[in-house]
Amino acid sequence: MISAEDVRGLYAQRKNDRQAIIGQMTQVRDLYNADLAVPLPELDSNEKPAVTNLLKQGIDGTAQRITSTMPDVYFPAAKPGQTRSEQQAQVARRAVLGWWQRNDMNNIMARRARHFLGYSISPVVLRPDRTLRHARWEVRDPLTCYPAPSLLDNMTPANVIFAFTRGVDWLLRNHPIAAGALYLNNRDDKITILEYLDEIVPARRLYPGTPQERARIRRLAREDEEHLDRKCLTPIYDELYTKPAGTPPDEARLEDARRQLAGELDYFGRELRGAFLAGEAPTAADFVLYPDIAYVKRIGAKKPESKLAGILPPPIAQWAARIEALPYFEKTFPPHWRS
C-alpha cells in the first residue's frame, strides 16, 4: 500500500509537470468567471464587456447544444422473439435509465460538456452507493486533478490524486484524529487535502491472462450462449413452459435437446482448467455458464418430466458446488428460486 509520504511526493511531481497546463486552464476559468482583466485598448468602454463575455457565451452555448439530446440506452434481446429474453432486455434498459435519473445525468453531462470545451478534460469518479445500490457519478474539478501519466486514449489512469482545500472546522468534524495531529490553532486556516484513488486491493479481472487466454474465455462464454443455452435449454423451456395448458410437449424435440445438452455438459467439463474454466479463480466464462447450469438443476427439480435430474456430469456438478460456495453467491441468487 502506498504511504502518505509517497502520495505527497507524487502530488508535488505531477503538480510541477502539469504547471503549464493548469495555468492555461486557470486563465480559461478566470475569463469565464470574469475574474481576469483582458487588456483591450483599441475598444471603447461600451464594447469591452461584450468581447470579454464571448468565452462564457461560447462555452455555455456549445455545451447546451451538445447536451440538448441525451444518448439513449439500448439492450438487444439475446434471443429475439422470445418473451423472456425481450423482457430481460427491457428490464436492463429501465435499470440503467433509473441509474441515470438518480444521478441527475442531465446536469452531469452539461457540466462535463463545459469542462471538455474549456479544459479538454472532465474527470469523473464512480463510487458504489451502498444505499441506492448502484454506481454514483462524481464530477471532479479538472484544475485539482492529477492523474498518473498514461496514453491519450486511456480513460482510466492507473491512479489519480485530487487536491482540494477545506477549512479547519471541516477537518475537525470529519477527521478529528488527523486534525489533532496537525496541532491546528487558527480555525481560519485552510488545509490542502490530497485524495489518492487507486486499485489498492486490485479487483479480480473477469478476463485475466494473455490475449490468447482472454480470447478463450470469450469463446467459452459465447459457446455457452449459442449452444448450451440456445440449442439445448431453449427448446426444453419452450416445450415445458410456453405451450398452452393441456398441450403435451414434443417428446422428440425434448429428447434431442437432452441429448445435445448432455454433450455440451461433457464438453464444458473437459474445458475446466483447475477449479474453474480458466484456472483457480472464476472468470466471465464461469459467471456466464453458471446461470444455465442452475437453470438445468431448477428445471430438473420443478419438471420431473424433463428428465434433467442427475444429468450433470461429476466435473460440472463439482464446479457448480464451487461457484455456490463463493462468499458473494447468496447475494446473487434469485429470491423466488429459493422456494
C-alpha positions as MATLAB code, in Angstrom:
seq = 'MISAEDVRGLYAQRKNDRQAIIGQMTQVRDLYNADLAVPLPELDSNEKPAVTNLLKQGIDGTAQRITSTMPDVYFPAAKPGQTRSEQQAQVARRAVLGWWQRNDMNNIMARRARHFLGYSISPVVLRPDRTLRHARWEVRDPLTCYPAPSLLDNMTPANVIFAFTRGVDWLLRNHPIAAGALYLNNRDDKITILEYLDEIVPARRLYPGTPQERARIRRLAREDEEHLDRKCLTPIYDELYTKPAGTPPDEARLEDARRQLAGELDYFGRELRGAFLAGEAPTAADFVLYPDIAYVKRIGAKKPESKLAGILPPPIAQWAARIEALPYFEKTFPPHWRS';
ca = [
       0.000    0.000    0.000;
       1.336    3.452   -0.893;
       2.289    5.674    2.021;
       1.161    9.237    2.688;
       4.693   10.450    2.014;
       4.670    8.727   -1.380;
       1.338   10.374   -2.239;
       2.728   13.776   -1.293;
       5.792   13.151   -3.445;
       3.675   12.114   -6.428;
       1.491   15.186   -5.950;
       4.487   17.519   -5.955;
       5.914   15.878   -9.071;
       2.633   15.906  -11.010;
       1.820   19.444   -9.931;
       5.172   20.574  -11.324;
       4.691   18.575  -14.548;
       1.186   19.979  -15.118;
       2.018   23.520  -14.077;
       1.795   24.983  -17.596;
      -1.454   23.123  -18.405;
      -3.070   24.075  -15.083;
      -2.013   27.690  -15.681;
      -3.783   27.777  -19.035;
      -6.878   26.127  -17.561;
      -6.886   28.691  -14.751;
      -6.866   31.511  -17.290;
      -9.883   29.972  -19.032;
     -11.704   29.681  -15.702;
     -10.936   33.291  -14.748;
     -12.059   34.542  -18.153;
     -15.261   32.525  -17.853;
     -15.947   33.953  -14.392;
     -14.961   37.489  -15.488;
     -12.218   37.493  -12.846;
      -9.424   38.258  -15.327;
      -8.859   41.716  -16.754;
      -8.385   41.477  -20.525;
      -6.490   44.458  -21.991;
      -8.467   45.769  -24.978;
      -7.032   49.256  -25.588;
      -8.419   49.512  -29.118;
     -12.046   49.232  -27.923;
     -14.100   51.819  -26.096;
     -15.758   51.143  -22.741;
     -19.080   50.153  -24.308;
     -17.589   47.396  -26.469;
     -15.288   45.735  -23.930;
     -17.944   43.857  -21.871;
     -19.351   42.219  -24.992;
     -15.930   40.933  -26.059;
     -14.974   39.505  -22.652;
     -18.279   37.653  -22.395;
     -17.783   35.794  -25.663;
     -15.879   32.965  -23.950;
     -18.676   32.297  -21.466;
     -21.314   32.543  -24.177;
     -19.371   30.214  -26.460;
     -18.768   27.550  -23.814;
     -22.312   27.655  -22.409;
     -23.970   27.758  -25.826;
     -21.938   24.887  -27.240;
     -22.382   22.837  -24.068;
     -26.144   23.300  -24.247;
     -26.090   22.205  -27.884;
     -24.037   19.100  -27.021;
     -26.365   18.057  -24.198;
     -29.631   19.079  -25.843;
     -30.178   15.430  -26.778;
     -29.247   12.774  -24.276;
     -27.946    9.443  -25.571;
     -30.331    6.547  -25.336;
     -29.678    3.109  -23.896;
     -30.412    0.042  -25.987;
     -30.144   -3.565  -24.886;
     -30.857   -6.018  -27.707;
     -32.580   -9.213  -26.673;
     -30.176  -12.146  -26.545;
     -32.912  -14.248  -28.165;
     -35.063  -12.021  -30.375;
     -38.672  -13.100  -30.427;
     -38.546  -14.935  -27.093;
     -40.729  -13.235  -24.491;
     -38.422  -13.875  -21.535;
     -35.383  -12.562  -23.390;
     -37.230   -9.463  -24.614;
     -38.429   -8.716  -21.078;
     -34.907   -9.089  -19.654;
     -33.612   -6.602  -22.226;
     -36.334   -4.111  -21.276;
     -35.588   -4.513  -17.570;
     -31.872   -3.889  -18.190;
     -32.653   -0.710  -20.145;
     -35.011    0.617  -17.468;
     -32.455   -0.149  -14.753;
     -29.734    1.900  -16.474;
     -32.134    4.769  -17.165;
     -33.093    4.664  -13.494;
     -29.427    4.977  -12.506;
     -29.105    7.957  -14.816;
     -32.142    9.636  -13.317;
     -30.929    9.158   -9.755;
     -27.533   10.566  -10.729;
     -29.195   13.607  -12.375;
     -27.343   12.727  -15.548;
     -28.665   15.726  -17.497;
     -26.824   18.144  -15.220;
     -23.768   15.908  -15.056;
     -23.499   15.783  -18.855;
     -23.944   19.574  -19.112;
     -21.189   20.164  -16.564;
     -18.866   17.702  -18.275;
     -19.509   19.332  -21.653;
     -18.396   22.693  -20.257;
     -15.300   21.044  -18.786;
     -14.382   19.417  -22.097;
     -14.862   22.657  -24.008;
     -12.946   24.801  -21.549;
     -10.279   22.400  -20.282;
     -10.284   19.391  -22.663;
     -10.665   17.158  -19.604;
     -13.552   16.175  -17.332;
     -12.580   13.756  -14.547;
     -15.293   11.550  -13.079;
     -15.163    9.159  -10.134;
     -17.642    6.280   -9.968;
     -18.367    5.134   -6.437;
     -20.697    2.374   -5.210;
     -23.730    3.841   -3.478;
     -24.495    1.421   -0.648;
     -27.940    2.918   -0.050;
     -29.236    3.082   -3.613;
     -27.163    0.037   -4.674;
     -25.859    1.435   -7.934;
     -22.914    3.453   -9.214;
     -22.820    7.107   -8.179;
     -21.171    9.649  -10.505;
     -18.959   12.370   -9.043;
     -17.733   15.070  -11.433;
     -14.467   16.456  -10.094;
     -12.676   19.753  -10.645;
     -10.233   19.434  -13.585;
      -7.936   22.063  -12.048;
      -7.301   19.906   -8.986;
      -6.935   16.585  -10.817;
      -3.502   14.966  -11.140;
      -3.784   11.605  -12.938;
      -0.946    9.171  -13.472;
       0.726    9.564  -16.874;
      -0.934    7.380  -19.491;
      -1.792    7.168  -23.163;
      -4.079    9.871  -24.532;
      -6.944    7.455  -25.180;
      -6.741    5.779  -21.755;
      -9.944    6.697  -19.927;
      -8.955    5.037  -16.638;
      -5.476    6.037  -15.371;
      -3.645    3.729  -13.010;
      -4.206    6.180  -10.156;
      -5.177    9.791   -9.604;
      -4.666   12.449   -6.958;
      -7.261   15.132   -6.229;
      -6.184   18.190   -4.262;
      -8.855   20.287   -2.583;
      -8.945   22.859    0.201;
     -11.064   22.698    3.332;
     -11.286   24.723    6.494;
     -10.170   23.595    9.935;
     -13.788   23.156   11.065;
     -14.424   20.672    8.258;
     -11.280   18.744    9.164;
     -12.188   18.665   12.872;
     -15.693   17.471   12.054;
     -14.750   14.750    9.569;
     -11.216   13.726   10.602;
     -10.675   14.750   14.225;
      -7.674   12.450   14.773;
      -5.810   13.869   11.775;
      -6.742   17.402   12.812;
      -5.346   16.776   16.277;
      -2.071   15.535   14.841;
      -1.625   18.796   12.907;
      -1.769   20.987   16.022;
      -4.175   23.424   14.403;
      -4.735   26.573   16.461;
      -6.246   29.022   13.988;
      -9.733   27.927   12.895;
      -9.469   30.242    9.880;
      -6.650   28.173    8.380;
      -7.207   26.381    5.097;
      -5.834   22.878    4.658;
      -4.943   21.270    1.318;
      -6.180   17.683    1.349;
      -4.892   15.052   -1.075;
      -7.254   12.270   -2.106;
      -5.453    9.324   -3.697;
      -7.524    6.844   -5.684;
      -6.001    3.588   -6.810;
      -6.729   -0.101   -7.030;
      -5.090   -0.630   -3.632;
      -6.797   -4.015   -3.478;
      -6.825   -4.991   -7.165;
     -10.208   -6.208   -8.302;
     -10.362   -9.686   -9.761;
     -10.478   -9.359  -13.525;
     -13.209  -11.106  -15.474;
     -10.876  -11.609  -18.450;
      -7.421  -12.242  -16.986;
      -4.290  -13.590  -18.608;
      -2.682  -13.285  -22.019;
      -4.594  -12.206  -25.142;
      -4.972  -15.886  -26.042;
      -6.329  -16.729  -22.585;
      -8.773  -13.834  -22.705;
      -9.916  -14.918  -26.161;
     -10.576  -18.417  -24.820;
     -12.737  -17.005  -22.020;
     -14.792  -15.073  -24.563;
     -15.093  -18.169  -26.737;
     -16.379  -20.289  -23.853;
     -18.933  -17.643  -22.887;
     -20.123  -17.427  -26.467;
     -20.315  -21.201  -26.820;
     -22.492  -21.393  -23.736;
     -24.865  -18.780  -25.148;
     -25.052  -20.258  -28.651;
     -25.020  -23.972  -27.888;
     -25.920  -24.899  -24.317;
     -28.467  -22.097  -23.914;
     -29.961  -21.518  -27.356;
     -29.805  -25.034  -28.835;
     -30.367  -27.068  -25.655;
     -32.178  -25.169  -22.923;
     -34.395  -23.006  -25.118;
     -36.221  -25.970  -26.752;
     -36.708  -27.580  -23.339;
     -38.055  -24.329  -21.902;
     -40.369  -23.811  -24.875;
     -41.827  -27.322  -24.623;
     -42.340  -27.318  -20.858;
     -43.204  -23.707  -20.043;
     -44.587  -21.804  -23.050;
     -47.158  -24.194  -24.516;
     -50.850  -23.707  -23.660;
     -52.114  -25.643  -20.661;
     -53.052  -29.171  -21.564;
     -50.807  -29.300  -24.636;
     -48.282  -32.137  -24.272;
     -44.632  -31.407  -25.030;
     -42.987  -32.683  -28.184;
     -41.092  -35.667  -26.780;
     -38.882  -35.988  -29.848;
     -37.773  -32.375  -29.513;
     -37.176  -32.813  -25.782;
     -35.085  -35.938  -26.335;
     -32.980  -34.246  -28.993;
     -32.390  -31.240  -26.704;
     -31.443  -33.533  -23.777;
     -29.006  -35.420  -25.964;
     -27.326  -32.201  -27.111;
     -27.347  -30.851  -23.547;
     -25.531  -33.938  -22.239;
     -22.896  -33.467  -24.914;
     -22.433  -29.778  -24.087;
     -22.122  -30.503  -20.372;
     -19.432  -33.099  -21.054;
     -17.657  -30.584  -23.292;
     -17.573  -27.872  -20.607;
     -16.422  -30.441  -18.073;
     -13.394  -31.136  -20.284;
     -12.746  -27.393  -20.620;
     -12.132  -26.951  -16.893;
      -8.608  -25.741  -16.120;
      -8.318  -26.440  -12.433;
     -11.096  -25.349  -10.108;
     -12.752  -23.188  -12.760;
     -12.870  -22.805  -16.525;
      -9.750  -20.632  -16.731;
      -7.774  -21.533  -13.630;
      -8.119  -21.343   -9.880;
     -10.363  -18.266   -9.855;
     -13.721  -17.714  -11.599;
     -13.839  -15.579  -14.729;
     -16.515  -14.235  -17.052;
     -16.879  -17.687  -18.624;
     -17.821  -19.211  -15.258;
     -20.316  -16.453  -14.493;
     -21.955  -16.837  -17.904;
     -22.154  -20.633  -17.660;
     -23.422  -20.992  -14.103;
     -26.925  -19.462  -14.586;
     -27.605  -22.039  -17.308;
     -26.370  -24.864  -15.074;
     -28.590  -23.557  -12.268;
     -31.476  -23.494  -14.731;
     -30.805  -27.135  -15.657;
     -30.974  -28.046  -11.959;
     -34.139  -26.000  -11.409;
     -35.988  -27.477  -14.405;
     -34.966  -30.966  -13.287;
     -36.422  -30.323   -9.833;
     -39.573  -28.483  -10.923;
     -40.384  -30.533  -14.022;
     -39.613  -34.243  -13.466;
     -40.874  -34.963  -16.986;
     -37.869  -33.030  -18.293;
     -35.632  -35.941  -17.164;
     -32.888  -33.424  -16.342;
     -32.413  -34.525  -12.730;
     -28.955  -36.038  -12.388;
     -27.857  -35.029  -15.902;
     -24.864  -33.010  -14.664;
     -21.592  -34.944  -15.077;
     -19.390  -35.053  -11.951;
     -16.891  -32.388  -13.137;
     -19.679  -29.861  -13.769;
     -21.540  -30.775  -10.571;
     -18.354  -30.235   -8.545;
     -17.624  -27.000  -10.414;
     -21.163  -25.741   -9.673;
     -20.654  -26.522   -5.987;
     -17.505  -24.370   -6.008;
     -19.438  -21.495   -7.592;
     -22.162  -21.842   -4.960;
     -19.522  -21.744   -2.210;
     -18.272  -18.293   -3.276;
     -18.823  -15.734   -0.494;
     -20.978  -13.460   -2.665;
     -23.111  -16.229   -4.190;
     -26.058  -15.844   -1.791;
     -26.449  -12.173   -2.718;
     -26.864  -13.038   -6.397;
     -29.247  -15.968   -6.116;
     -32.840  -15.084   -7.189;
     -35.085  -14.994   -4.084;
     -38.008  -16.641   -5.895;
     -35.773  -19.619   -6.709;
     -35.369  -20.442   -3.009;
     -38.886  -21.819   -2.710;
];
